[in-house]
Each structure stands twice: as C-alpha cells, then as structure tokens.
Amino acid sequence: MPSKATLNRRRLLAIAGAAAVAAAPPSARAQLPTVGGADGELFAAERRAAEARAQRDAFRSSNAYDGNIPDRLLDAEYVELDLIAATAPETLAGAAVKLRGVLEEQYILDGDPLSVGSLRQVLAVLEREIAPAAA
C-alpha cells in the first residue's frame, strides 16, 4: 500500500465537494436532503452509485469504448462512494451500505485477500440480520 496519498481526480472532487458543503451557510446546509436521516442518504447514494456503475458498464460494452472511460462516468460513481464513506450510519442497514461501498472499491484492499474475505463475512452477517426488518 502506498505510504503517501496521491492527488487524483477523485480526491480533487472529494475536496471540492467537502469545501462547498463546509462553505455553505447553515440555512443552505439545512436544506440538504435528509429524508430518512443519514441512512436515507446512504441508501440513495448507494442507488445512484449503482446507476452510475451500470452506465459505465454499458459504455464499456458500447462501440464508443476505446479503452478509456469518460471522466463524467467515473466521477458520477466516485461522488456517491465518497458520500457513502463520509456519512455515519444510524442503523445496521446503514452500516451494510457503507460496507458494500468499501467492498465495491476492493482495489483499496488488493494484496490483502484475507481482509476482503473478512469484510465480506461481516457484510453477510449484517445483511442476514437486517433481512427480516427489510421484509
């Protein structure tokens, strides 16, 4: 794992997004969508990330794909994954969303298959525990 953080497009987007929220007056921050509390935000971000991933995969399968994915397709998913990473869950269901977000980016854990396997086991327990509540 690299010892220093790299400044890439994704980090720049995350910094800019955090700065915009922090710079917003309290009245504007209060108008941010809060339906369902923090977990509602997590569920919505997970859904939007999946939609962005589907668009990226569809592009990859298209004739327009030349080995490069347009930044707008990558950025759409990264913004949602960063929101998931930054939002504290309120329930086990919210924790499962965050864990799925980490595992979606499992390249972060590449080189450590035990950690990935361990996290998948934790997710399986969470999803099993929340399944009756979701039904």
BALUMDREN-979520 format. One record per residue (C-alpha): residue number from 1; residue in one letter; x, y, z. Coordinates in steps of 0.25 Angstrom, whole numbers, plus 5000, padded with zeros to 4 digits. Layout:
N
@k NUM	r A	c1 X	c2 Y	c3 Z
...
This chain:
135
@k 1	r M	c1 5000	c2 5000	c3 5000
@k 2	r P	c1 5006	c2 5014	c3 4996
@k 3	r S	c1 5011	c2 5022	c3 5008
@k 4	r K	c1 5007	c2 5035	c3 5003
@k 5	r A	c1 4993	c2 5040	c3 4997
@k 6	r T	c1 4992	c2 5043	c3 4983
@k 7	r L	c1 4985	c2 5055	c3 4978
@k 8	r N	c1 4976	c2 5050	c3 4967
@k 9	r R	c1 4963	c2 5054	c3 4960
@k 10	r R	c1 4955	c2 5047	c3 4971
@k 11	r R	c1 4962	c2 5053	c3 4982
@k 12	r L	c1 4960	c2 5067	c3 4976
@k 13	r L	c1 4945	c2 5064	c3 4974
@k 14	r A	c1 4944	c2 5060	c3 4989
@k 15	r I	c1 4952	c2 5072	c3 4994
@k 16	r A	c1 4943	c2 5082	c3 4985
@k 17	r G	c1 4930	c2 5075	c3 4990
@k 18	r A	c1 4934	c2 5076	c3 5005
@k 19	r A	c1 4939	c2 5090	c3 5003
@k 20	r A	c1 4926	c2 5094	c3 4996
@k 21	r V	c1 4917	c2 5088	c3 5008
@k 22	r A	c1 4926	c2 5094	c3 5018
@k 23	r A	c1 4926	c2 5108	c3 5012
@k 24	r A	c1 4910	c2 5107	c3 5011
@k 25	r P	c1 4903	c2 5116	c3 5021
@k 26	r P	c1 4895	c2 5107	c3 5031
@k 27	r S	c1 4882	c2 5111	c3 5025
@k 28	r A	c1 4887	c2 5104	c3 5012
@k 29	r R	c1 4893	c2 5092	c3 5019
@k 30	r A	c1 4879	c2 5090	c3 5026
@k 31	r Q	c1 4873	c2 5089	c3 5012
@k 32	r L	c1 4881	c2 5077	c3 5008
@k 33	r P	c1 4872	c2 5065	c3 5006
@k 34	r T	c1 4870	c2 5058	c3 5019
@k 35	r V	c1 4858	c2 5049	c3 5016
@k 36	r G	c1 4861	c2 5036	c3 5025
@k 37	r G	c1 4872	c2 5043	c3 5032
@k 38	r A	c1 4887	c2 5039	c3 5030
@k 39	r D	c1 4883	c2 5025	c3 5026
@k 40	r G	c1 4873	c2 5030	c3 5015
@k 41	r E	c1 4885	c2 5038	c3 5010
@k 42	r L	c1 4893	c2 5025	c3 5009
@k 43	r F	c1 4882	c2 5017	c3 5002
@k 44	r A	c1 4880	c2 5028	c3 4992
@k 45	r A	c1 4895	c2 5029	c3 4989
@k 46	r E	c1 4897	c2 5014	c3 4988
@k 47	r R	c1 4885	c2 5014	c3 4978
@k 48	r R	c1 4892	c2 5026	c3 4970
@k 49	r A	c1 4905	c2 5019	c3 4970
@k 50	r A	c1 4899	c2 5006	c3 4965
@k 51	r E	c1 4892	c2 5014	c3 4954
@k 52	r A	c1 4906	c2 5021	c3 4950
@k 53	r R	c1 4913	c2 5008	c3 4950
@k 54	r A	c1 4902	c2 5002	c3 4941
@k 55	r Q	c1 4904	c2 5014	c3 4931
@k 56	r R	c1 4919	c2 5012	c3 4932
@k 57	r D	c1 4918	c2 4997	c3 4929
@k 58	r A	c1 4908	c2 5000	c3 4917
@k 59	r F	c1 4918	c2 5010	c3 4912
@k 60	r R	c1 4929	c2 4999	c3 4913
@k 61	r S	c1 4920	c2 4990	c3 4905
@k 62	r S	c1 4917	c2 5000	c3 4894
@k 63	r N	c1 4924	c2 5003	c3 4881
@k 64	r A	c1 4929	c2 5016	c3 4886
@k 65	r Y	c1 4938	c2 5009	c3 4897
@k 66	r D	c1 4953	c2 5011	c3 4892
@k 67	r G	c1 4959	c2 5007	c3 4905
@k 68	r N	c1 4956	c2 5020	c3 4913
@k 69	r I	c1 4944	c2 5023	c3 4921
@k 70	r P	c1 4940	c2 5037	c3 4921
@k 71	r D	c1 4942	c2 5045	c3 4934
@k 72	r R	c1 4928	c2 5048	c3 4935
@k 73	r L	c1 4924	c2 5034	c3 4937
@k 74	r L	c1 4935	c2 5031	c3 4947
@k 75	r D	c1 4932	c2 5044	c3 4955
@k 76	r A	c1 4917	c2 5041	c3 4956
@k 77	r E	c1 4920	c2 5028	c3 4963
@k 78	r Y	c1 4932	c2 5034	c3 4971
@k 79	r V	c1 4924	c2 5045	c3 4977
@k 80	r E	c1 4914	c2 5035	c3 4982
@k 81	r L	c1 4924	c2 5026	c3 4988
@k 82	r D	c1 4931	c2 5038	c3 4995
@k 83	r L	c1 4917	c2 5042	c3 5001
@k 84	r I	c1 4915	c2 5028	c3 5006
@k 85	r A	c1 4929	c2 5028	c3 5012
@k 86	r A	c1 4927	c2 5041	c3 5019
@k 87	r T	c1 4913	c2 5038	c3 5024
@k 88	r A	c1 4912	c2 5032	c3 5038
@k 89	r P	c1 4901	c2 5021	c3 5038
@k 90	r E	c1 4890	c2 5021	c3 5048
@k 91	r T	c1 4886	c2 5006	c3 5047
@k 92	r L	c1 4891	c2 4993	c3 5043
@k 93	r A	c1 4885	c2 4995	c3 5030
@k 94	r G	c1 4893	c2 5008	c3 5028
@k 95	r A	c1 4906	c2 5000	c3 5033
@k 96	r A	c1 4903	c2 4990	c3 5022
@k 97	r V	c1 4902	c2 5001	c3 5011
@k 98	r K	c1 4916	c2 5006	c3 5016
@k 99	r L	c1 4922	c2 4992	c3 5016
@k 100	r R	c1 4917	c2 4989	c3 5002
@k 101	r G	c1 4923	c2 5003	c3 4998
@k 102	r V	c1 4937	c2 4999	c3 5003
@k 103	r L	c1 4936	c2 4985	c3 4996
@k 104	r E	c1 4931	c2 4991	c3 4983
@k 105	r E	c1 4945	c2 4998	c3 4984
@k 106	r Q	c1 4952	c2 4986	c3 4988
@k 107	r Y	c1 4964	c2 4990	c3 4980
@k 108	r I	c1 4967	c2 4998	c3 4992
@k 109	r L	c1 4970	c2 4985	c3 4999
@k 110	r D	c1 4977	c2 4978	c3 4987
@k 111	r G	c1 4988	c2 4970	c3 4992
@k 112	r D	c1 4981	c2 4966	c3 5005
@k 113	r P	c1 4971	c2 4955	c3 5001
@k 114	r L	c1 4968	c2 4952	c3 5016
@k 115	r S	c1 4963	c2 4966	c3 5019
@k 116	r V	c1 4954	c2 4966	c3 5007
@k 117	r G	c1 4949	c2 4952	c3 5011
@k 118	r S	c1 4947	c2 4956	c3 5025
@k 119	r L	c1 4939	c2 4969	c3 5021
@k 120	r R	c1 4930	c2 4960	c3 5012
@k 121	r Q	c1 4927	c2 4951	c3 5024
@k 122	r V	c1 4923	c2 4963	c3 5033
@k 123	r L	c1 4914	c2 4968	c3 5021
@k 124	r A	c1 4908	c2 4955	c3 5020
@k 125	r V	c1 4904	c2 4955	c3 5035
@k 126	r L	c1 4899	c2 4969	c3 5034
@k 127	r E	c1 4890	c2 4966	c3 5022
@k 128	r R	c1 4885	c2 4953	c3 5029
@k 129	r E	c1 4882	c2 4961	c3 5042
@k 130	r I	c1 4874	c2 4973	c3 5035
@k 131	r A	c1 4867	c2 4964	c3 5024
@k 132	r P	c1 4855	c2 4961	c3 5033
@k 133	r A	c1 4854	c2 4976	c3 5036
@k 134	r A	c1 4854	c2 4979	c3 5021
@k 135	r A	c1 4843	c2 4969	c3 5018
